[in-house]
Amino acid sequence: MTYLSLIAIACSLIVALGALGASIGIAMVGSNHLESSARQPELIGPLQTKLFLIAGLIDAAFLIGAQLPCCLPSLNRSKVNRYFRFV
């Protein structure tokens, strides 16, 4: 295996596990929303607003995390050293 193939495998694992975590997080938020809406129906409006806000933040965190592995193969050691001084 070459260096680039290992980077491709690592990037795909990062994106896949990030998608899995985001989908589990949104599912947990949705199930808790349904449970709390069944207990107190008068709070459906405020709870739904918070549900969409939290789901958007979870999805945004996944999309930001998915950008990093896409940029990794294009970086080489000299570019990284220019921005981050490793000791």
Summary of the structure (lengths in Angstrom):
residues: 87
radius of gyration: 19.3
end to end distance: 28.9
largest distance: 59.1
contacts: 195
relative contact order: 0.14
helix: 90%
strand: 0%
